[in-house]
């Protein structure tokens, strides 16, 4: 059994997890948790938040594996896993913002941070919330997927079910509108 699990790709492990295979879930965790932990730590410096997000993510994977396994999607299992984790991280940031305990997120040095960098840095104030609410829903979805979830244009396209060029134009318009609203 161990040999067949080591030969299985992540999508197969998710399908087996959906069928209740605990060993497949353990193997999926063994393969993906170091990568996911590193990716989350780059976005959040609070180890408690990262630990909670990791736990919530894999609990969601265990419970919702059937939604991936039964879907006719061209997305990868790892992309699906990251989408779950990214949404859990955003939820954690929102909870902290409501409690006025925004976690510190290290920023790479830049001349002038983009509005997206400020969001990732945890600057989730009233002005930003208002600016995001003023964006059209489709622009908010693209911005959330690409900036907060860290998805590529292609991954965002698959996630939202729109062409890649549509994702690019929505992202550009959303960033311009957000910068104007915050300036």
Backbone as numpy.savetxt, mean C-alpha at the origin, in Angstrom:
# Nx Ny Nz CAx CAy CAz Cx Cy Cz
5.86 -32.66 1.08 5.04 -31.47 1.08 5.90 -30.21 1.08
6.97 -30.20 1.86 7.85 -29.04 1.95 8.46 -28.71 0.60
8.88 -29.75 -0.14 9.50 -29.54 -1.44 8.52 -28.89 -2.40
7.26 -29.32 -2.41 6.29 -28.74 -3.33 5.98 -27.28 -2.95
6.02 -26.95 -1.68 5.81 -25.57 -1.28 6.97 -24.68 -1.70
8.18 -25.20 -1.62 9.32 -24.38 -2.01 9.35 -24.15 -3.52
8.73 -25.04 -4.28 8.67 -24.89 -5.73 7.51 -24.00 -6.17
6.54 -23.78 -5.28 5.36 -22.98 -5.62 5.70 -21.50 -5.62
5.09 -20.76 -6.56 5.27 -19.30 -6.54 4.29 -18.71 -5.53
4.40 -17.40 -5.31 3.58 -16.74 -4.29 2.09 -16.83 -4.60
1.73 -16.74 -5.88 0.31 -16.84 -6.25 -0.24 -18.22 -5.87
0.54 -19.24 -6.11 0.11 -20.60 -5.73 -0.01 -20.71 -4.21
0.90 -20.10 -3.50 0.83 -20.13 -2.03 -0.44 -19.42 -1.54
-0.82 -18.33 -2.18 -2.05 -17.64 -1.79 -3.25 -18.52 -2.10
-3.24 -19.18 -3.25 -4.36 -20.08 -3.58 -4.46 -21.22 -2.57
-3.33 -21.77 -2.18 -3.35 -22.84 -1.17 -3.79 -22.31 0.19
-3.39 -21.09 0.50 -3.83 -20.47 1.75 -5.34 -20.31 1.74
-5.90 -19.92 0.60 -7.35 -19.76 0.48 -8.07 -21.08 0.76
-7.39 -22.18 0.45 -7.98 -23.50 0.71 -7.76 -23.95 2.15
-7.12 -23.08 2.97 -6.92 -23.40 4.37 -5.60 -24.09 4.68
-4.66 -24.07 3.75 -3.36 -24.73 3.94 -2.46 -23.85 4.80
-2.32 -24.21 6.07 -1.52 -23.43 7.02 -0.04 -23.42 6.63
0.45 -24.52 6.09 1.86 -24.58 5.68 2.14 -23.62 4.52
1.20 -23.51 3.60 1.36 -22.57 2.49 1.39 -21.14 3.01
0.55 -20.85 3.99 0.55 -19.52 4.60 1.88 -19.24 5.29
2.37 -20.22 6.03 3.67 -20.07 6.70 4.79 -19.83 5.69
4.75 -20.53 4.58 5.77 -20.35 3.53 5.64 -18.97 2.89
4.42 -18.53 2.65 4.20 -17.20 2.10 4.75 -16.14 3.06
4.48 -16.31 4.33 5.00 -15.38 5.34 6.53 -15.41 5.36
7.11 -16.59 5.34 8.57 -16.72 5.38 9.21 -16.01 4.19
8.60 -16.10 3.04 9.16 -15.49 1.83 8.96 -13.98 1.77
7.80 -13.53 2.19 7.45 -12.13 1.95 7.63 -11.20 3.14
7.66 -11.71 4.35 7.71 -10.82 5.51 8.98 -9.98 5.61
10.17 -10.51 5.29 11.35 -9.62 5.36 11.25 -8.45 4.38
10.80 -8.75 3.17 10.64 -7.71 2.15 9.60 -6.69 2.59
8.47 -7.17 3.07 7.38 -6.29 3.48 7.80 -5.45 4.68
8.48 -6.04 5.62 8.95 -5.31 6.80 9.88 -4.17 6.40
10.80 -4.44 5.51 11.71 -3.40 5.03 10.98 -2.28 4.31
10.03 -2.65 3.50 9.28 -1.65 2.74 8.44 -0.78 3.68
7.84 -1.38 4.69 7.06 -0.61 5.64 7.95 0.30 6.48
9.12 -0.19 6.88 10.04 0.62 7.69 10.56 1.84 6.92
10.63 1.74 5.60 11.03 2.91 4.81 9.95 3.98 4.83
8.75 3.60 5.15 7.63 4.54 5.14 7.18 4.96 6.53
7.64 4.25 7.56 7.23 4.56 8.93 8.35 4.19 9.88
8.76 5.16 10.70 9.87 4.94 11.63 9.41 4.35 12.96
8.13 4.27 13.19 7.59 3.76 14.45 7.46 2.24 14.37
8.32 1.54 15.11 8.32 0.07 15.07 7.01 -0.54 15.54
6.33 0.11 16.48 5.04 -0.41 16.95 4.00 -0.37 15.85
3.97 0.73 15.12 3.01 0.86 14.01 3.34 -0.19 12.94
4.61 -0.34 12.62 5.01 -1.32 11.60 4.63 -2.73 12.04
4.86 -3.05 13.30 4.50 -4.39 13.81 2.99 -4.62 13.72
2.21 -3.60 14.08 0.75 -3.73 13.99 0.31 -3.91 12.55
0.90 -3.14 11.64 0.54 -3.25 10.22 0.90 -4.62 9.68
2.07 -5.13 10.06 2.46 -6.48 9.62 1.43 -7.51 10.09
1.06 -7.44 11.35 0.10 -8.39 11.89 -1.25 -8.27 11.20
-1.73 -7.05 11.04 -3.02 -6.83 10.38 -2.99 -7.30 8.93
-1.86 -7.09 8.28 -1.73 -7.49 6.87 -1.83 -8.99 6.71
-1.06 -9.73 7.49 -1.08 -11.18 7.32 -2.38 -11.80 7.84
-3.01 -11.16 8.80 -4.33 -11.62 9.21 -5.32 -11.43 8.06
-5.23 -10.28 7.40 -6.10 -10.01 6.24 -5.81 -10.98 5.10
-4.54 -11.30 4.89 -4.17 -12.27 3.84 -4.80 -13.62 4.15
-4.69 -14.06 5.39 -5.27 -15.35 5.77 -6.78 -15.36 5.54
-7.43 -14.27 5.93 -8.89 -14.20 5.82 -9.36 -13.98 4.38
-8.60 -13.23 3.59 -9.07 -12.81 2.26 -8.32 -13.48 1.11
-7.57 -14.52 1.38 -6.81 -15.17 0.31 -7.71 -15.62 -0.83
-8.92 -16.00 -0.52 -9.86 -16.42 -1.55 -10.21 -15.31 -2.52
-10.16 -14.08 -2.07 -10.49 -12.97 -2.98 -9.40 -12.79 -4.03
-8.16 -13.14 -3.69 -7.11 -13.10 -4.70 -7.15 -14.36 -5.54
-7.26 -15.48 -4.88 -7.19 -16.77 -5.57 -8.30 -16.93 -6.60
-9.46 -16.35 -6.32 -10.57 -16.51 -7.25 -10.65 -15.40 -8.29
-9.83 -14.39 -8.15 -9.92 -13.25 -9.07 -9.15 -13.52 -10.35
-9.72 -13.10 -11.44 -9.03 -13.21 -12.73 -8.27 -11.90 -12.94
-7.13 -11.80 -12.31 -6.34 -10.57 -12.36 -4.96 -10.86 -12.87
-4.39 -9.88 -13.53 -3.03 -10.07 -14.02 -2.02 -9.55 -13.00
-2.50 -9.08 -11.83 -1.61 -8.59 -10.79 -0.92 -9.74 -10.08
0.19 -9.41 -9.45 0.94 -10.44 -8.74 0.44 -10.59 -7.31
0.74 -11.72 -6.72 0.37 -11.96 -5.33 1.12 -11.01 -4.41
2.37 -10.72 -4.74 3.16 -9.81 -3.93 2.59 -8.39 -4.03
2.14 -8.00 -5.20 1.50 -6.70 -5.37 0.21 -6.62 -4.57
-0.54 -7.70 -4.58 -1.77 -7.78 -3.80 -1.46 -7.65 -2.31
-0.42 -8.34 -1.86 0.00 -8.28 -0.47 0.42 -6.85 -0.10
1.20 -6.21 -0.98 1.63 -4.84 -0.70 0.44 -3.89 -0.65
-0.53 -4.08 -1.50 -1.72 -3.22 -1.49 -2.43 -3.32 -0.15
-2.56 -4.53 0.37 -3.18 -4.73 1.69 -2.36 -4.00 2.75
-1.05 -4.20 2.74 -0.19 -3.58 3.75 -0.22 -2.06 3.65
-0.18 -1.55 2.44 -0.19 -0.09 2.25 -1.48 0.52 2.78
-2.59 -0.15 2.53 -3.87 0.36 3.04 -3.88 0.31 4.58
-3.32 -0.74 5.15 -3.26 -0.83 6.62 -2.36 0.27 7.19
-1.27 0.58 6.50 -0.37 1.64 6.96 -1.06 3.01 6.89
-1.77 3.26 5.81 -2.52 4.52 5.69 -3.55 4.61 6.81
-4.23 3.51 7.09 -5.21 3.51 8.18 -4.54 3.83 9.51
-3.34 3.27 9.73 -2.60 3.55 10.97 -2.22 5.02 11.06
-1.78 5.60 9.94 -1.45 7.03 9.91 -2.69 7.87 10.23
-3.81 7.48 9.67 -5.04 8.23 9.92 -5.44 8.14 11.39
-5.32 6.95 11.98 -5.64 6.80 13.40 -4.73 7.70 14.24
-3.44 7.69 13.91 -2.49 8.53 14.65 -2.78 10.01 14.45
-3.16 10.39 13.24 -3.46 11.79 12.97 -4.67 12.25 13.79
-5.64 11.37 13.90 -6.82 11.71 14.71 -6.44 11.87 16.17
-5.41 11.14 16.60 -4.97 11.21 17.99 -3.83 12.22 18.16
-3.51 12.94 17.09 -2.40 13.90 17.08 -1.07 13.25 17.42
-0.87 12.02 16.97 0.37 11.30 17.19 0.89 10.79 15.86
1.21 11.69 14.97 1.67 11.31 13.65 3.07 10.71 13.77
3.30 9.48 13.27 4.63 8.87 13.36 5.64 9.57 12.47
6.87 9.57 12.91 7.94 10.19 12.13 8.31 9.29 10.96
8.44 9.90 9.80 8.85 9.18 8.60 10.06 9.90 8.04
11.21 9.21 7.93 12.39 9.89 7.42 12.21 10.25 5.94
12.59 11.48 5.61 12.51 11.94 4.22 13.90 11.96 3.60
13.94 11.64 2.35 15.19 11.81 1.61 15.37 13.30 1.39
16.63 13.75 1.41 16.89 15.18 1.21 16.51 15.57 -0.21
15.85 16.70 -0.32 15.48 17.22 -1.63 15.43 18.74 -1.53
15.43 19.37 -2.66 15.41 20.83 -2.69 14.08 21.34 -2.16
13.00 20.88 -2.74 11.67 21.25 -2.30 10.81 20.01 -2.31
10.36 19.57 -1.13 9.58 18.34 -1.10 8.26 18.50 -1.85
7.89 17.47 -2.57 6.61 17.46 -3.26 5.50 17.25 -2.24
4.30 17.57 -2.63 3.16 17.40 -1.73 3.04 15.96 -1.29
3.36 15.03 -2.20 3.27 13.61 -1.86 4.26 13.26 -0.76
5.46 13.84 -0.80 6.46 13.56 0.23 5.98 14.05 1.59
5.27 15.16 1.60 4.77 15.68 2.86 3.71 14.74 3.43
2.90 14.14 2.56 1.92 13.17 3.04 2.64 11.99 3.67
3.65 11.45 2.96 4.38 10.32 3.48 5.16 10.67 4.74
5.51 11.92 4.91 6.23 12.35 6.10 5.31 12.45 7.30
4.05 12.23 7.09 3.12 12.25 8.20 2.45 13.59 8.41
2.63 14.51 7.49 2.01 15.82 7.61 0.58 15.72 7.12
-0.27 15.24 8.01 -1.66 15.02 7.63 -2.51 16.00 8.43
-2.43 17.25 8.07 -3.16 18.30 8.76 -4.49 18.58 8.11
-5.16 19.53 8.68 -6.49 19.90 8.19 -6.44 20.40 6.74
-5.42 21.22 6.43 -5.32 21.77 5.08 -5.17 20.66 4.04
-4.35 19.69 4.36 -4.12 18.59 3.43 -5.39 17.77 3.25
-6.06 17.48 4.36 -7.30 16.72 4.25 -8.31 17.44 3.37
-8.41 18.76 3.56 -9.35 19.54 2.75 -8.95 19.52 1.28
-7.64 19.65 1.02 -7.16 19.63 -0.37 -7.44 18.28 -1.02
-7.24 17.20 -0.28 -7.52 15.87 -0.83 -9.01 15.69 -1.10
-9.83 16.21 -0.22 -11.28 16.08 -0.41 -11.77 16.86 -1.62
-11.06 17.92 -1.99 -11.46 18.71 -3.14 -11.08 18.06 -4.47
-10.20 17.08 -4.42 -9.82 16.37 -5.65 -10.98 15.49 -6.10
-11.13 15.29 -7.40 -12.13 14.34 -7.88 -11.80 12.93 -7.35
-12.80 12.11 -7.09 -12.56 10.78 -6.52 -11.56 9.94 -7.32
-11.63 10.00 -8.65 -10.70 9.19 -9.45 -9.26 9.68 -9.30
-9.07 10.97 -9.11 -7.73 11.52 -8.90 -7.21 11.12 -7.52
-8.09 11.14 -6.52 -7.71 10.70 -5.16 -7.28 9.25 -5.16
-8.03 8.40 -5.88 -7.68 6.97 -5.95 -6.30 6.77 -6.55
-6.00 7.47 -7.63 -4.70 7.34 -8.28 -3.59 7.82 -7.36
-3.80 8.98 -6.73 -2.80 9.53 -5.82 -2.56 8.59 -4.65
-3.62 8.05 -4.10 -3.50 7.12 -2.97 -2.71 5.88 -3.39
-3.02 5.34 -4.54 -2.35 4.12 -5.00 -0.87 4.36 -5.29
-0.58 5.45 -5.99 0.81 5.68 -6.42 1.67 6.28 -5.30
1.13 7.18 -4.52 1.94 7.87 -3.53 1.91 7.15 -2.18
0.74 6.93 -1.66 0.65 6.33 -0.33 0.91 4.83 -0.36
0.44 4.15 -1.41 0.64 2.71 -1.49 1.92 2.34 -2.19
2.54 3.29 -2.88 3.82 3.03 -3.54 3.72 2.15 -4.77
2.56 2.12 -5.41 2.38 1.29 -6.58 2.90 1.99 -7.83
3.34 1.21 -8.79 3.79 1.76 -10.06 2.57 2.14 -10.90
2.83 2.79 -12.03 1.74 3.15 -12.94 1.02 1.90 -13.40
1.78 0.88 -13.77 1.18 -0.37 -14.23 0.33 -1.02 -13.13
0.88 -1.10 -11.91 0.14 -1.71 -10.81 -1.14 -0.91 -10.50
-1.02 0.41 -10.54 -2.20 1.25 -10.31 -3.23 1.03 -11.40
-2.77 0.90 -12.63 -3.66 0.63 -13.75 -4.44 -0.66 -13.54
-3.75 -1.70 -13.13 -4.40 -2.99 -12.87 -5.36 -2.88 -11.70
-4.91 -2.22 -10.63 -5.72 -2.09 -9.43 -7.03 -1.34 -9.70
-6.93 -0.25 -10.47 -8.11 0.58 -10.72 -8.88 0.19 -11.98
-8.26 -0.64 -12.81 -8.93 -1.08 -14.03 -9.04 0.01 -15.09
-8.03 0.87 -15.16 -8.00 1.92 -16.18 -6.68 1.84 -16.94
-6.62 2.38 -18.16 -5.37 2.34 -18.93 -4.24 3.11 -18.23
-3.01 2.71 -18.53 -1.85 3.34 -17.91 -1.78 4.83 -18.21
-2.10 5.24 -19.43 -2.05 6.67 -19.76 -3.08 7.46 -18.97
-4.20 6.85 -18.66 -5.21 7.51 -17.84 -4.69 7.70 -16.42
-3.98 6.68 -15.92 -3.37 6.78 -14.59 -2.37 7.93 -14.57
-1.53 8.02 -15.59 -0.52 9.08 -15.65 -1.16 10.46 -15.67
-2.18 10.64 -16.50 -2.79 11.97 -16.60 -3.54 12.33 -15.32
-4.22 11.36 -14.70 -4.91 11.64 -13.45 -3.91 11.99 -12.35
-2.80 11.27 -12.32 -1.78 11.53 -11.30 -1.20 12.93 -11.48
-0.93 13.30 -12.70 -0.38 14.63 -12.97 -1.36 15.73 -12.55
-2.62 15.57 -12.96 -3.63 16.58 -12.59 -3.83 16.63 -11.07
-3.81 15.48 -10.42 -3.99 15.44 -8.97 -2.83 16.12 -8.26
-1.62 15.88 -8.70 -0.46 16.51 -8.06 -0.47 18.02 -8.25
-0.81 18.47 -9.44 -0.89 19.91 -9.69 -1.95 20.55 -8.81
-3.13 19.93 -8.76 -4.21 20.47 -7.94 -3.84 20.48 -6.45
-3.16 19.44 -6.00 -2.77 19.34 -4.60 -1.72 20.40 -4.27
-0.75 20.57 -5.14 0.27 21.60 -4.91 -0.36 23.00 -4.87
-1.28 23.27 -5.78 -1.94 24.58 -5.81 -2.76 24.80 -4.53
-3.45 23.77 -4.10 -4.28 23.89 -2.90 -3.44 24.09 -1.64
-2.23 23.52 -1.62 -1.39 23.61 -0.43 -0.46 24.81 -0.45
-0.38 25.52 -1.57 0.55 26.66 -1.62 -0.09 27.95 -1.18
